[in-house]
Amino acid sequence: MTLRVDPAHVERVARELYIRALKILPPDVKRGFDRLASRETDATARSVLATMKTNIAVAEANDNLLCQDTGIPIYNVTIGRNVLVDGVALTAALRQGCELATREHPLRSSIVHPLTRRNDQTSCGIRVPVIYIAYADDFDGLRIEMIPKGSGSENNTFLRMAIPAEGIDAIKTFVVDCVLDAGGRTCPPTIVGVGVGGTADLCVHLAKIAATRPLESVCADADGAALEAQLSQAVNMLGVGPQGLGGDATAFAVHVELAATHITMNPVAVNMQCHSARRASAVLTEDGVVYGF
């Protein structure tokens, strides 16, 4: 059967996803906290991790926000098979849902005009919310993922146009240097997203995809997966620790996403996600909507 997507339904889902993402931390991130705490050797770091876990529990128990930064709203839309959708109406509905969440909840709007700094108190603006649309042939339906990307993590975004002769060592050195440079500004423990290949803009986008991937997921490319493991170990030997106060738990993980690139270049980008690695998703099918992470 063909799913005919109702824009009004998308608007309601977009609103709900923004609120869910800001209030409920995904289960994989909570498990990540448990793993880091179980092997942390520094007493101060163990205390900081415990405080973070308490903050999460209190926020969820009181139906409150995990962090006051409501972030730049990002909607990732995946259109599956047998879906009939008006793309213009879809993007308008996502924007309207984002505005509704901000006005009705209410949420602090963090979005301003880049020159005048005017804030319309809608969490929307020029080209915001950010909307990415992709396609998949492995399911029927429409999937919407909402990510509120906080400025603490987004400000620590880096790009280097490396050259092939520098090899993989240049990638590793760049990632380690970026994590050290970010220090405690990204509210670690972080998820470090690394994009390798493509063009400059695609490379940074890949780093964002990597940073917002679920923990416990692995790069689909075998060489990329091996690089993830090596970088995850290296980053957690730096001693940055939770909130940059020292310790073993600098990052939950390093995630890598790859794209083919030009023979004469090898771009590498880093984008980070803070310890409040928020996201929420919904799948729309003929049978209704299922919310998840």
NUDOKE-106127 format. One record per residue (C-alpha): residue in three letters; chain; x, y, z. Coordinates in steps of 0.05 Angstrom, whole numbers, plus 5000, padded with zeros to 4 digits. Example, Ala and Ser with C-alpha at 12.3 -4.5 7.8 and 13.67 -1.06 7.14 Angstrom:
% NUDOKE-106127
{pt 'ALA'; 'A'; {5246; 4910; 5156}}
{pt 'SER'; 'A'; {5273; 4979; 5143}}
***
This chain:
% NUDOKE-106127
{pt 'MET'; 'A'; {5000; 5000; 5000}}
{pt 'THR'; 'A'; {5021; 5072; 4987}}
{pt 'LEU'; 'A'; {5030; 5118; 5047}}
{pt 'ARG'; 'A'; {5000; 5186; 5032}}
{pt 'VAL'; 'A'; {5035; 5234; 5079}}
{pt 'ASP'; 'A'; {4989; 5286; 5111}}
{pt 'PRO'; 'A'; {5027; 5351; 5124}}
{pt 'ALA'; 'A'; {4984; 5364; 5186}}
{pt 'HIS'; 'A'; {5007; 5297; 5214}}
{pt 'VAL'; 'A'; {5079; 5315; 5200}}
{pt 'GLU'; 'A'; {5070; 5381; 5236}}
{pt 'ARG'; 'A'; {5045; 5346; 5298}}
{pt 'VAL'; 'A'; {5102; 5295; 5296}}
{pt 'ALA'; 'A'; {5155; 5350; 5286}}
{pt 'ARG'; 'A'; {5128; 5387; 5346}}
{pt 'GLU'; 'A'; {5128; 5325; 5390}}
{pt 'LEU'; 'A'; {5198; 5304; 5368}}
{pt 'TYR'; 'A'; {5229; 5370; 5387}}
{pt 'ILE'; 'A'; {5200; 5366; 5457}}
{pt 'ARG'; 'A'; {5219; 5292; 5465}}
{pt 'ALA'; 'A'; {5290; 5305; 5442}}
{pt 'LEU'; 'A'; {5299; 5360; 5493}}
{pt 'LYS'; 'A'; {5271; 5320; 5551}}
{pt 'ILE'; 'A'; {5289; 5246; 5542}}
{pt 'LEU'; 'A'; {5361; 5222; 5534}}
{pt 'PRO'; 'A'; {5367; 5162; 5487}}
{pt 'PRO'; 'A'; {5378; 5095; 5523}}
{pt 'ASP'; 'A'; {5444; 5082; 5486}}
{pt 'VAL'; 'A'; {5473; 5147; 5515}}
{pt 'LYS'; 'A'; {5452; 5126; 5585}}
{pt 'ARG'; 'A'; {5487; 5060; 5575}}
{pt 'GLY'; 'A'; {5547; 5099; 5551}}
{pt 'PHE'; 'A'; {5549; 5136; 5617}}
{pt 'ASP'; 'A'; {5547; 5070; 5655}}
{pt 'ARG'; 'A'; {5605; 5042; 5614}}
{pt 'LEU'; 'A'; {5648; 5104; 5624}}
{pt 'ALA'; 'A'; {5633; 5107; 5699}}
{pt 'SER'; 'A'; {5650; 5033; 5708}}
{pt 'ARG'; 'A'; {5721; 5042; 5683}}
{pt 'GLU'; 'A'; {5736; 5113; 5706}}
{pt 'THR'; 'A'; {5798; 5115; 5750}}
{pt 'ASP'; 'A'; {5797; 5188; 5770}}
{pt 'ALA'; 'A'; {5757; 5205; 5833}}
{pt 'THR'; 'A'; {5737; 5275; 5809}}
{pt 'ALA'; 'A'; {5716; 5248; 5741}}
{pt 'ARG'; 'A'; {5673; 5194; 5775}}
{pt 'SER'; 'A'; {5639; 5249; 5816}}
{pt 'VAL'; 'A'; {5626; 5291; 5754}}
{pt 'LEU'; 'A'; {5597; 5232; 5716}}
{pt 'ALA'; 'A'; {5552; 5216; 5776}}
{pt 'THR'; 'A'; {5527; 5288; 5777}}
{pt 'MET'; 'A'; {5512; 5285; 5703}}
{pt 'LYS'; 'A'; {5472; 5221; 5712}}
{pt 'THR'; 'A'; {5433; 5252; 5769}}
{pt 'ASN'; 'A'; {5417; 5314; 5727}}
{pt 'ILE'; 'A'; {5390; 5269; 5673}}
{pt 'ALA'; 'A'; {5347; 5229; 5722}}
{pt 'VAL'; 'A'; {5319; 5291; 5756}}
{pt 'ALA'; 'A'; {5303; 5326; 5689}}
{pt 'GLU'; 'A'; {5266; 5265; 5663}}
{pt 'ALA'; 'A'; {5229; 5253; 5729}}
{pt 'ASN'; 'A'; {5205; 5325; 5730}}
{pt 'ASP'; 'A'; {5189; 5329; 5656}}
{pt 'ASN'; 'A'; {5241; 5383; 5648}}
{pt 'LEU'; 'A'; {5294; 5399; 5596}}
{pt 'LEU'; 'A'; {5360; 5361; 5598}}
{pt 'CYS'; 'A'; {5397; 5426; 5580}}
{pt 'GLN'; 'A'; {5374; 5498; 5574}}
{pt 'ASP'; 'A'; {5405; 5502; 5504}}
{pt 'THR'; 'A'; {5350; 5482; 5457}}
{pt 'GLY'; 'A'; {5400; 5481; 5401}}
{pt 'ILE'; 'A'; {5395; 5490; 5326}}
{pt 'PRO'; 'A'; {5337; 5446; 5305}}
{pt 'ILE'; 'A'; {5355; 5393; 5253}}
{pt 'TYR'; 'A'; {5305; 5347; 5220}}
{pt 'ASN'; 'A'; {5332; 5287; 5182}}
{pt 'VAL'; 'A'; {5278; 5257; 5138}}
{pt 'THR'; 'A'; {5285; 5189; 5105}}
{pt 'ILE'; 'A'; {5233; 5172; 5052}}
{pt 'GLY'; 'A'; {5223; 5098; 5043}}
{pt 'ARG'; 'A'; {5187; 5059; 4989}}
{pt 'ASN'; 'A'; {5113; 5067; 4972}}
{pt 'VAL'; 'A'; {5109; 5138; 4999}}
{pt 'LEU'; 'A'; {5071; 5195; 4966}}
{pt 'VAL'; 'A'; {5092; 5262; 4994}}
{pt 'ASP'; 'A'; {5091; 5335; 4974}}
{pt 'GLY'; 'A'; {5162; 5357; 4988}}
{pt 'VAL'; 'A'; {5145; 5431; 4994}}
{pt 'ALA'; 'A'; {5088; 5416; 5042}}
{pt 'LEU'; 'A'; {5132; 5369; 5081}}
{pt 'THR'; 'A'; {5186; 5421; 5094}}
{pt 'ALA'; 'A'; {5134; 5473; 5112}}
{pt 'ALA'; 'A'; {5102; 5425; 5162}}
{pt 'LEU'; 'A'; {5169; 5411; 5195}}
{pt 'ARG'; 'A'; {5181; 5485; 5204}}
{pt 'GLN'; 'A'; {5110; 5496; 5231}}
{pt 'GLY'; 'A'; {5118; 5439; 5280}}
{pt 'CYS'; 'A'; {5184; 5468; 5305}}
{pt 'GLU'; 'A'; {5151; 5536; 5316}}
{pt 'LEU'; 'A'; {5092; 5504; 5352}}
{pt 'ALA'; 'A'; {5138; 5467; 5400}}
{pt 'THR'; 'A'; {5174; 5532; 5417}}
{pt 'ARG'; 'A'; {5111; 5574; 5427}}
{pt 'GLU'; 'A'; {5066; 5524; 5461}}
{pt 'HIS'; 'A'; {5114; 5489; 5508}}
{pt 'PRO'; 'A'; {5148; 5540; 5515}}
{pt 'LEU'; 'A'; {5221; 5531; 5498}}
{pt 'ARG'; 'A'; {5278; 5581; 5497}}
{pt 'SER'; 'A'; {5290; 5601; 5425}}
{pt 'SER'; 'A'; {5364; 5601; 5410}}
{pt 'ILE'; 'A'; {5358; 5621; 5336}}
{pt 'VAL'; 'A'; {5376; 5691; 5313}}
{pt 'HIS'; 'A'; {5390; 5729; 5249}}
{pt 'PRO'; 'A'; {5465; 5722; 5235}}
{pt 'LEU'; 'A'; {5476; 5797; 5224}}
{pt 'THR'; 'A'; {5424; 5833; 5266}}
{pt 'ARG'; 'A'; {5419; 5779; 5320}}
{pt 'ARG'; 'A'; {5344; 5788; 5320}}
{pt 'ASN'; 'A'; {5307; 5731; 5354}}
{pt 'ASP'; 'A'; {5236; 5717; 5330}}
{pt 'GLN'; 'A'; {5226; 5668; 5388}}
{pt 'THR'; 'A'; {5205; 5612; 5341}}
{pt 'SER'; 'A'; {5269; 5569; 5338}}
{pt 'CYS'; 'A'; {5266; 5583; 5264}}
{pt 'GLY'; 'A'; {5299; 5632; 5216}}
{pt 'ILE'; 'A'; {5333; 5635; 5149}}
{pt 'ARG'; 'A'; {5344; 5562; 5127}}
{pt 'VAL'; 'A'; {5328; 5539; 5198}}
{pt 'PRO'; 'A'; {5306; 5488; 5219}}
{pt 'VAL'; 'A'; {5359; 5451; 5180}}
{pt 'ILE'; 'A'; {5325; 5397; 5139}}
{pt 'TYR'; 'A'; {5360; 5339; 5104}}
{pt 'ILE'; 'A'; {5321; 5291; 5060}}
{pt 'ALA'; 'A'; {5347; 5223; 5041}}
{pt 'TYR'; 'A'; {5317; 5160; 5010}}
{pt 'ALA'; 'A'; {5320; 5087; 5030}}
{pt 'ASP'; 'A'; {5295; 5024; 4996}}
{pt 'ASP'; 'A'; {5296; 4979; 5058}}
{pt 'PHE'; 'A'; {5231; 5000; 5090}}
{pt 'ASP'; 'A'; {5161; 5027; 5073}}
{pt 'GLY'; 'A'; {5144; 5092; 5106}}
{pt 'LEU'; 'A'; {5173; 5159; 5127}}
{pt 'ARG'; 'A'; {5224; 5168; 5182}}
{pt 'ILE'; 'A'; {5236; 5235; 5216}}
{pt 'GLU'; 'A'; {5295; 5245; 5263}}
{pt 'MET'; 'A'; {5300; 5308; 5305}}
{pt 'ILE'; 'A'; {5367; 5332; 5332}}
{pt 'PRO'; 'A'; {5374; 5396; 5374}}
{pt 'LYS'; 'A'; {5447; 5412; 5362}}
{pt 'GLY'; 'A'; {5473; 5455; 5419}}
{pt 'SER'; 'A'; {5524; 5510; 5407}}
{pt 'GLY'; 'A'; {5574; 5482; 5456}}
{pt 'SER'; 'A'; {5584; 5422; 5411}}
{pt 'GLU'; 'A'; {5572; 5457; 5344}}
{pt 'ASN'; 'A'; {5624; 5511; 5358}}
{pt 'ASN'; 'A'; {5676; 5456; 5361}}
{pt 'THR'; 'A'; {5673; 5439; 5287}}
{pt 'PHE'; 'A'; {5738; 5434; 5247}}
{pt 'LEU'; 'A'; {5758; 5421; 5175}}
{pt 'ARG'; 'A'; {5826; 5406; 5145}}
{pt 'MET'; 'A'; {5839; 5394; 5072}}
{pt 'ALA'; 'A'; {5894; 5342; 5081}}
{pt 'ILE'; 'A'; {5935; 5315; 5023}}
{pt 'PRO'; 'A'; {5939; 5241; 5006}}
{pt 'ALA'; 'A'; {6014; 5237; 5019}}
{pt 'GLU'; 'A'; {6001; 5251; 5093}}
{pt 'GLY'; 'A'; {5963; 5186; 5099}}
{pt 'ILE'; 'A'; {5919; 5162; 5156}}
{pt 'ASP'; 'A'; {5967; 5190; 5207}}
{pt 'ALA'; 'A'; {5945; 5260; 5187}}
{pt 'ILE'; 'A'; {5873; 5241; 5201}}
{pt 'LYS'; 'A'; {5890; 5213; 5270}}
{pt 'THR'; 'A'; {5933; 5273; 5289}}
{pt 'PHE'; 'A'; {5880; 5322; 5267}}
{pt 'VAL'; 'A'; {5825; 5288; 5307}}
{pt 'VAL'; 'A'; {5868; 5284; 5370}}
{pt 'ASP'; 'A'; {5888; 5357; 5363}}
{pt 'CYS'; 'A'; {5815; 5378; 5355}}
{pt 'VAL'; 'A'; {5794; 5341; 5418}}
{pt 'LEU'; 'A'; {5850; 5374; 5457}}
{pt 'ASP'; 'A'; {5833; 5442; 5429}}
{pt 'ALA'; 'A'; {5760; 5434; 5447}}
{pt 'GLY'; 'A'; {5778; 5414; 5518}}
{pt 'GLY'; 'A'; {5719; 5423; 5565}}
{pt 'ARG'; 'A'; {5681; 5471; 5518}}
{pt 'THR'; 'A'; {5640; 5414; 5488}}
{pt 'CYS'; 'A'; {5616; 5390; 5556}}
{pt 'PRO'; 'A'; {5651; 5322; 5552}}
{pt 'PRO'; 'A'; {5644; 5263; 5551}}
{pt 'THR'; 'A'; {5630; 5274; 5478}}
{pt 'ILE'; 'A'; {5614; 5235; 5415}}
{pt 'VAL'; 'A'; {5668; 5255; 5367}}
{pt 'GLY'; 'A'; {5644; 5253; 5295}}
{pt 'VAL'; 'A'; {5696; 5247; 5240}}
{pt 'GLY'; 'A'; {5682; 5256; 5166}}
{pt 'VAL'; 'A'; {5734; 5234; 5116}}
{pt 'GLY'; 'A'; {5731; 5245; 5041}}
{pt 'GLY'; 'A'; {5682; 5277; 4994}}
{pt 'THR'; 'A'; {5684; 5352; 4983}}
{pt 'ALA'; 'A'; {5694; 5403; 5039}}
{pt 'ASP'; 'A'; {5619; 5412; 5051}}
{pt 'LEU'; 'A'; {5603; 5338; 5046}}
{pt 'CYS'; 'A'; {5660; 5322; 5094}}
{pt 'VAL'; 'A'; {5633; 5368; 5148}}
{pt 'HIS'; 'A'; {5563; 5339; 5137}}
{pt 'LEU'; 'A'; {5591; 5268; 5145}}
{pt 'ALA'; 'A'; {5623; 5290; 5211}}
{pt 'LYS'; 'A'; {5555; 5314; 5235}}
{pt 'ILE'; 'A'; {5523; 5248; 5215}}
{pt 'ALA'; 'A'; {5578; 5211; 5253}}
{pt 'ALA'; 'A'; {5571; 5254; 5315}}
{pt 'THR'; 'A'; {5496; 5243; 5319}}
{pt 'ARG'; 'A'; {5498; 5168; 5305}}
{pt 'PRO'; 'A'; {5473; 5122; 5361}}
{pt 'LEU'; 'A'; {5526; 5096; 5407}}
{pt 'GLU'; 'A'; {5542; 5022; 5396}}
{pt 'SER'; 'A'; {5534; 5032; 5321}}
{pt 'VAL'; 'A'; {5594; 5019; 5276}}
{pt 'CYS'; 'A'; {5617; 5050; 5211}}
{pt 'ALA'; 'A'; {5592; 5008; 5152}}
{pt 'ASP'; 'A'; {5661; 5008; 5120}}
{pt 'ALA'; 'A'; {5710; 4959; 5151}}
{pt 'ASP'; 'A'; {5769; 5006; 5147}}
{pt 'GLY'; 'A'; {5727; 5062; 5176}}
{pt 'ALA'; 'A'; {5706; 5017; 5233}}
{pt 'ALA'; 'A'; {5778; 5000; 5248}}
{pt 'LEU'; 'A'; {5795; 5074; 5249}}
{pt 'GLU'; 'A'; {5738; 5087; 5297}}
{pt 'ALA'; 'A'; {5766; 5037; 5347}}
{pt 'GLN'; 'A'; {5836; 5065; 5343}}
{pt 'LEU'; 'A'; {5812; 5137; 5352}}
{pt 'SER'; 'A'; {5765; 5120; 5409}}
{pt 'GLN'; 'A'; {5823; 5090; 5447}}
{pt 'ALA'; 'A'; {5870; 5148; 5431}}
{pt 'VAL'; 'A'; {5820; 5202; 5451}}
{pt 'ASN'; 'A'; {5807; 5170; 5519}}
{pt 'MET'; 'A'; {5881; 5170; 5534}}
{pt 'LEU'; 'A'; {5885; 5246; 5530}}
{pt 'GLY'; 'A'; {5863; 5260; 5601}}
{pt 'VAL'; 'A'; {5812; 5314; 5583}}
{pt 'GLY'; 'A'; {5758; 5278; 5623}}
{pt 'PRO'; 'A'; {5686; 5298; 5640}}
{pt 'GLN'; 'A'; {5675; 5373; 5633}}
{pt 'GLY'; 'A'; {5749; 5380; 5618}}
{pt 'LEU'; 'A'; {5767; 5369; 5692}}
{pt 'GLY'; 'A'; {5812; 5309; 5679}}
{pt 'GLY'; 'A'; {5800; 5234; 5676}}
{pt 'ASP'; 'A'; {5792; 5176; 5629}}
{pt 'ALA'; 'A'; {5722; 5191; 5603}}
{pt 'THR'; 'A'; {5736; 5243; 5549}}
{pt 'ALA'; 'A'; {5690; 5212; 5497}}
{pt 'PHE'; 'A'; {5635; 5159; 5493}}
{pt 'ALA'; 'A'; {5663; 5141; 5425}}
{pt 'VAL'; 'A'; {5693; 5166; 5361}}
{pt 'HIS'; 'A'; {5649; 5154; 5300}}
{pt 'VAL'; 'A'; {5673; 5156; 5229}}
{pt 'GLU'; 'A'; {5635; 5166; 5163}}
{pt 'LEU'; 'A'; {5668; 5162; 5095}}
{pt 'ALA'; 'A'; {5658; 5185; 5024}}
{pt 'ALA'; 'A'; {5699; 5175; 4962}}
{pt 'THR'; 'A'; {5741; 5235; 4945}}
{pt 'HIS'; 'A'; {5787; 5265; 4892}}
{pt 'ILE'; 'A'; {5854; 5233; 4877}}
{pt 'THR'; 'A'; {5892; 5296; 4897}}
{pt 'MET'; 'A'; {5859; 5311; 4964}}
{pt 'ASN'; 'A'; {5835; 5279; 5029}}
{pt 'PRO'; 'A'; {5790; 5325; 5070}}
{pt 'VAL'; 'A'; {5778; 5308; 5143}}
{pt 'ALA'; 'A'; {5727; 5342; 5188}}
{pt 'VAL'; 'A'; {5709; 5337; 5262}}
{pt 'ASN'; 'A'; {5642; 5353; 5293}}
{pt 'MET'; 'A'; {5626; 5338; 5365}}
{pt 'GLN'; 'A'; {5564; 5321; 5406}}
{pt 'CYS'; 'A'; {5562; 5339; 5480}}
{pt 'HIS'; 'A'; {5546; 5290; 5536}}
{pt 'SER'; 'A'; {5472; 5309; 5529}}
{pt 'ALA'; 'A'; {5470; 5274; 5462}}
{pt 'ARG'; 'A'; {5397; 5288; 5447}}
{pt 'ARG'; 'A'; {5356; 5261; 5390}}
{pt 'ALA'; 'A'; {5287; 5232; 5378}}
{pt 'SER'; 'A'; {5255; 5198; 5318}}
{pt 'ALA'; 'A'; {5188; 5174; 5291}}
{pt 'VAL'; 'A'; {5169; 5127; 5235}}
{pt 'LEU'; 'A'; {5104; 5141; 5199}}
{pt 'THR'; 'A'; {5069; 5082; 5165}}
{pt 'GLU'; 'A'; {4999; 5063; 5144}}
{pt 'ASP'; 'A'; {4990; 5035; 5214}}
{pt 'GLY'; 'A'; {5006; 5100; 5249}}
{pt 'VAL'; 'A'; {5068; 5130; 5282}}
{pt 'VAL'; 'A'; {5120; 5097; 5326}}
{pt 'TYR'; 'A'; {5166; 5141; 5367}}
{pt 'GLY'; 'A'; {5237; 5122; 5385}}
{pt 'PHE'; 'A'; {5309; 5147; 5384}}
***
